[in-house]
Amino acid sequence: MAAIQPLLELRGVSKHFHGGGIFKQGRKVQATKEITLSLAAKECLGLVGESGSGKSTLGRIILGIEKPDRGEVLFQGVNLYGKDRSGIREVRRDLQVVFQDCFSSVNPRRTAGESIAEPLRNFARLSYHDELRTVGNLLELVGLDVEDAAKYPHQFSGGQLQRVCIARAISLRPKLIVLDEAVSSLDVLVQAQILDLLSDLREELGMSYIFISHDLAAVAHLSDRLAVMCSGEIVERLDNMDDIHCLTHPVSLALLAAVLPAQPEYRNKQETGAGKFAAAARTS
Ligand SMILES: Nc1ncnc2c1ncn2[C@@H]1O[C@H](COP(=O)(O)OP(=O)(O)OP(=O)(O)O)[C@@H](O)[C@H]1O
């Protein structure tokens, strides 16, 4: 029987940056190091780690917008950074992103309807009426009203505008959405609503997510699997989120302790694991 091809496959992906200076003589930062992972269709992989661990760099590499120094990124079997560029445009429409800051993700002078229609105009040739209908359907799908199409970004709350950004991201029915801290700037109640919306949309539209966050609770809500990053490397993986309490790496324990501070068993683990990590971080 032929093996099922993963939707996304990363093989030994590394990327470094120069720390700065006019002649780029600054310290070399290894943002991602030999990352290998795969994602099946309709699956959600949570990518967690502390600030600067390389999550967003990896997200940009997956989106095809940050060329790695080494390694391959295969999306639906197409190498996003390969020599053969012929299939790239087609696979790009299946790869979308939702960022943390919805207000800077949209043009303040464009209505919500125009923002949502942007990918449709780039990739799908719809008549004026079909575009209006599609935008209206998308707004309803994300829990907004058809009339909201005429509003400008400043007329929405943060949660409502993130729904607009989600509507834009799903407008072409992509196969994969990278959610880069997509709920981090929202208050807890709105976060829960957006996570439920993302979960429902995944079910309804059969999409996959890479969910980048430093918030393990949010990630656990949505993800099937987990990868923990530290200094550009994946240091721990979980194939079943039910095993979340079996995490052992100090970074994982620090993230776990941040969401479960009240439970004594994790406080103890924090003292032996994450606590040590925090102490090491303070002294380094
Ligand atoms: N364009 C760039 N130029 C130089 N250094 C960069 C660039 N982008 C990222 N870095 C560095 O690469 C490392 C990883 O950054 P990255 O933004 O991927 O981490 P992160 O885990 O997403 O962090 P955060 O959660 O704070 O967004 C950091 O040390 C960062 O300073």
The ligand as a Gaussian input file, in Angstrom:
#p B3LYP/6-31G(d) Opt

LIG

0 1
 N       14.879000      39.399000      10.518000
 C       15.644000      39.078000      11.554000
 N       16.895000      39.605000      11.684000
 C       17.689000      39.275000      12.721000
 N       17.328000      38.424000      13.707000
 C       16.092000      37.876000      13.630000
 C       15.180000      38.180000      12.564000
 N       14.037000      37.480000      12.774000
 C       14.198000      36.791000      13.899000
 N       15.423000      37.019000      14.420000
 C       16.005000      36.425000      15.640000
 O       15.779000      35.022000      15.555000
 C       15.444000      34.500000      16.830000
 C       14.074000      33.798000      16.726000
 O       13.091000      34.808000      16.533000
 P       11.555000      34.451000      16.361000
 O       10.804000      35.728000      16.137000
 O       11.414000      33.393000      15.338000
 O       11.200000      33.831000      17.793000
 P        9.766000      33.591000      18.461000
 O        9.867000      32.309000      19.192000
 O        8.694000      33.696000      17.434000
 O        9.690000      34.798000      19.466000
 P        8.388000      35.661000      19.934000
 O        7.478000      34.678000      20.630000
 O        8.951000      36.685000      20.839000
 O        7.770000      36.220000      18.686000
 C       15.452000      35.675000      17.797000
 O       16.690000      35.694000      18.449000
 C       15.268000      36.872000      16.907000
 O       15.885000      38.012000      17.461000

